[in-house]
Amino acid sequence: MTEATGRPHPGHARVPPWRDTRVRALALQVLVVGGVLLVLGALLANLLTEMGERRLTFDLGFLRTTAGFEIGEHVIEYSPRDSYGHALLVGALNTLLVAVLGVILATILGLIVGVARLSGNWLVNRVAFVYVELFRNTPLLVQLFILYFAVFLQLPPVRDSITLPGSVYLNQRGVFMPRPVTGESADAFLLALGVGAVIALVLWVVGSRRAAAGRPIPHATLLGLLALVGLPALAWLIAPTAPIVLEDPVVGRFNITGGLTFSSAFSALLLGLVLYTAAFIAEVVRGGIQAVSTGQREAARAIGLRDGQVLRLVVLPQALRVIVPPLTSQYLNLAKNSSLAIAIGYPDLFNVSTTVANQTGQPVAVIAFVMLIYLIMSLVTSLVMNLYNRTVRLRER
């Protein structure tokens, strides 16, 4: 007789190793790890053999060599005299810019469409349904081609730009809009904004813990909002000059100067990623909302809450426990799908790395660098979402 742990009872004979559950579990793990290492070793040996036959090397010295090619769009300063390493950094930042903006906009649109899918209004419900089914069931690459070649490149030339409210212009070269420019009082305003954000964060963390302990801070949310909005507003009002002013784009005969410029390739890529990913996020939101029992809604209405308050205060906080895990996957997919930018000419990380690999003859090192960047982006995204998931998950008492 043995205990459930596999240990023999005192006074009984020792269990043979092949019958000991602990030994068998350890042996199985050793076999699995050994098999994985053997497969990885075989793949590495094959890679080294193929590289040797093709006289390829794994050398990172090319990162300091002058690149010599242009990059049409860049978040930081870049010129052909910069190194290949700097060029790859520019591509990585371009990808990061698309990914961050895409995540924010797709989340907002997906939340709106997901709620609209549950609307009692027939027209709103059907429009949301058609949107989700259309964008979710067609390839993203096809959508990017349509947006770029059939929409943005068919816009009028610069001199006939489409003018939208707020000094926003659309033409074949992209989207042009006012750019915020910091003034002399910007430092004080940014300091007030930072202090307000810290106060709001502290109140939110402390208030959540005290509320969970049954000792809530009165009006903690309101105080946090006042700090976040009131301090910057006060700094703006007492500043001698405006901390931030808008620089409007100026339309010329052949080009638009000033303002903020988003090229046609960037605009098509961002719009395509947002529309495509928001369709999936909408279904995640819809499923999360429907996972909340109807009794919760009925109880909320019974105490006098309106439909908007029921959704904001009762349904969504509980639905987040179901929404956040699959939402993380959609964010990761959006970042990786941005590599399709090569199809429409936007200089993202994958596009720039292709040029670098062709010019340097170091495809293995370049591909390893690209994989590392995407891996870091994915791990950071997962870390942030997992930390947020801990704050919304159900805590047993």
N, C-alpha and C positions, 0 to 999 in steps of 0.2 A: 504493500500500500504506500502511496506517495501523496504528498500534498498537491494542491492545484498548481503550485509554482514549480513542481518537478523535483522538489527536495524530498529525500527519503525520511520517513518517520524514524525517530530514535529507536534503536533496537532492531531495525529491519535491514536487510541487505541493501547495499548501494545499487542504484538503478544503473544498468549498462548505458554507456554513452549513446548508443544508437537508439535508445528508448527515452532518453532525457530530452524533454521539449526545449530546454534552454540550449542544449548542445546542437540539436537539429536546427533551431532557428538561427543560431550563430553560423553554423556551417552553410546554411542556405544564403545568408547574407554575404559570406565570404565568396561563395561561388558566383553570385550575381555581380559583386564588385569586380571579381577577377575576370568575369566574362566581358564586362564593360571596358575594363582596362585593356584586355586583349584586342577588342574591336578598335578602340582608339589608337592603340599602338600600331595595328595593321594599317589603319587609315593614314597615320602620320608617316609610317614607313613608305607607303605608296606615294604620298605627297612628296616626300624628299626624293624618292626615285624619279618621279616624273619631273620635278624641278631640275634635278641633275641632268637628265637627258636633254632637257630644253635649255640648259645653261641659265636657269633662273636662280636668283639669290634672294635672301630675305635681309635686306639692308635698309635701314632707316635714314641713311645719310642723305638721301634725296630730299628729305624734308627741308633741308637748309639751302637747296639749290633754287636759283631764280626760276619762277614759274614761266613767265613770258607769254601768258595768254590773258585775255580780258575776261572779266566776270561782269555781266550786265547789271546785276543788282547785288548790293552788299549792305549789310547792317553796319559794319565797321569799314574804315577806310581800306581801300585795296587798289593796287596798281600792278601791271605786269612785271614790275621790278621786284615785287615781293616774292617770298619763297613759296614752295609747294605746300609747306606746312601751314602758312598763312592762308593760302587758297583753300585748303581743306577746312580750316577754321571758319572761313567765310561761308562755305557751303553748309557746315554744321549749324551756324547761327541762322542761316536762311531757313533751314529745315525746322529749327527750334521756333522761329518766328511763326511759321505757318502752323506748326503743331499747337502752340499756345493759343493763338487767335482762333484756330479751328475748334479746339476743345471748349473755349468760352462760348463762342457763337453757336456751336452745335448743341451744347447743353441747354442754352436758352431756347433755341428753336425746338429742340426735342421735347423739352418740358411743356412748351405751349401746345405742340401738336399732340403729345401724349394725353394731355388734359382734354383737348378738343375731341380726341377719339372717343371720349366718354361723355361728351356733351349730349344733352337731351334735344338740342336743336338739330333737326335732320340735315340741314344744309351744311352746318359746321362739321358735323360728324362725317358726312360723306366726303367733303373736301379733304379732311384730314386722312380719311381712309384711302382715297385715291392717291394722295401724296405719298403715303407710306408704301403702298403697294408698287407705285411707279418707280420710286427711287431705290427701294430695297431689292427689287427684283430685276434690275438692269445693271450691267457691269459698270463699275466706276470709270474705267478707262473710256468707255463709250460716252459717258456723261461728260468727261473732261474734253473729249474731242468736240462734242456738240457745243459746249459752253465756249471753248476757245475759238474754234474755226467758224461756227455758225452764229455765234452771238457777239463776242467781243471784237473779232476781226471784221465784222460787218457793220460796226458802228461808224458814224460819220468821221471824216478827218478832223484835224485840230481846229481849223477855222470854222467848222460847222458843229462844234461840240454841243452835246446835249447839256443844257443847264438845269440843275436841280436846286431846290431851296437850300440855302446855307452856303452858297458859293461852291457847290460840288459840280464837277464837269465830267462827262463821259465821252470818250472818243476811242479811236482805234488804238491809241497808245496806252489806254488804261483809265484809271479813275484818279481824279485830282480833287483834293479837298483841303480846307484850311489846316494849317499846322500850328499847334500850340508852341509858343516861344516864351521862354522865361524872361521876366523883367528883373529890375534891381531888387525888388522885394521878394523874390522867389525863395530865397534861403529861409526867411522867417516863416513863410507860408508852408514850405515843406517840413520845417521843424514842427510847426503846430499840427500838421497832418500826421506826422510820425508819432508825436506824443498822444494825440487823440486815438490813433490806432492801437497803441500800446495799452492805454487806459481801457479801451473797449474790449481788447483781448483779455486783459486781466479780470475785468468784471464778468466776462462771459465764462471764463474758466472757473473762477471762484464761485460765481453764482450757480453754475451747473453742479459743482460739488456740494455746495450748501443745500441746493434744492434736492439733490439725491439723498442727503442726510436728513431731510425734513426741516431744515432751517433756512428757507429761501431769503435772499436779499430783496427787500421791497423795491420794485421798479428798477431792477438791475439792467434789463434790456433797454429801457428808456434812458437810463443814465449812460449806458454805453453808446447809444446812438447820439445823444447830446454831445458826448465827448468827441466822437468821430466826426460829427458834422459841425458842431458849434465852435470848437477851437479853430479849425481852418477858416470858417466863416468870419469869426472875430478877427483873425489875423488879416484876412482879405479886406475887411472894412476899415481897419486902422492903418493899413499900409498906405504910404504916400502915393504910390503908383500901383497899377494893377500887377500882381505877381506873375500872371500868365496872360498873354495876349495872343490873338489868332492872326496868323499871317495868311491872307487870302492868296490863292493862285491867280496869276495874271495871264490872260489868254493873248497870245501873239498870233502872228500869221502862220507860222510853221511849228510853233511849240508853245508850251505853257511853262512859265517860270514861277518859282516860289511855291509855297504850300507843300502839301504832302502828296507824294506820287506813289500809286500802286500800278505796276505794269499790267498789261493784258494777261500775261502768263500767270503772274502772281494772283490776280483777281480771279481768273478762271479756276486755278488750282484751289484757292481758299473757298470759293463759292461751291465748287464741286465736292470738296471734302465735307463742308458743313451740311449741304443738302443730303448727301449720301449717309453720313454718320447720324445726322439728326433723325432720319427715318428709323434707324435701329434703336436709338435712344428713346424715341417716342413709344416704341413697343415695350421697352424695358420699363418706362414710366407707367404706361397703361397697366402692365402686369403687376407692378408694385402697388398701384392704387387699388386694383381689384383684389389684391391679397389681403387688404384691410377689411375686416368683417363689417357687414352692414349694420350690425348692432352699434358699432362705434359712431357711425354717422347718425343713426337714429337717436342715440344718447346725446350727441352734440346738438342736434336740432331741438331735442326736448328741453334743453336748458336755455334755448333762445338764440343760438348762434345762426347767423345767416350762412348761405351756401358757400360764399367766398371764405368766411371764417372757418367753416367746417373743413374745407380743403386745406387751408393754410395752417391752422392750429391743431387739427386732429388727424387728418388723413395723411398728409405728406410727411410729418415727422415719423409716423409709424411705417409708411411705405419706404422710407429711406433705408430701413434695415434690409429690405428685399432688393432695392434698386442699386445700392452702391456696389456690391460685388460684380454683377454683369456690366455695370457702367464702367468699371475699370477696364474691362476687356475692350469696350468700344473706344476708350481713349487710347489704348495701346494700338488698336487697329488703325485709328486715324493717323497716329504718328508714323506707322510703317507704310500706310497707303500713300503718304506724301512722296514716297520714292517714285510714284508714277509721274512726277513732275517732269521727268526726262522726256516724256512723250510730247509735251507742249513747250519745252525749251526753258523752263524755269530752272535757274542754277541752284538746285538744292544740293545736299551732301552727295547723293548718289550720282547726280549729273556731273558735278565737279570732280568726283573721284574717278569717274570713267575717263575724263580727259587726262587727269594726273597719271592714271595707270597706263594709258596709251603712250604718253610722252616719256615716262621714266622707265618703263619696262619692269616695274615692280608691282605686278597685279596682286600677288599674294599679300604683301605688306599693306597695300591700299585697301584690299578687301577686309583684311583683319582690322584695320583702323575703322572702316565703316561699320563693321559688325560691333566693334567695341562701343562706338558712339550710340548706335541704336540700342544696344544692351543697357548702357548707362541711362538713356532716356526712359526706357521701359522700367528699369528697376526703381528709378526715382519716382516715376508716376505711380507704380505699384506701392511704394513705401508711403507716399502721401495719402493715397486712397485707403490703404490699410489702417493708417493712423486715424483718418477720419471715420472709417468704419467702426473703429473701437468706441468712438464717442457717440455713435447712434445705435449701436447694437443693444439688444435687450439684456438688462442685468437682472439676474435672479436674486431674490432676497430670501 
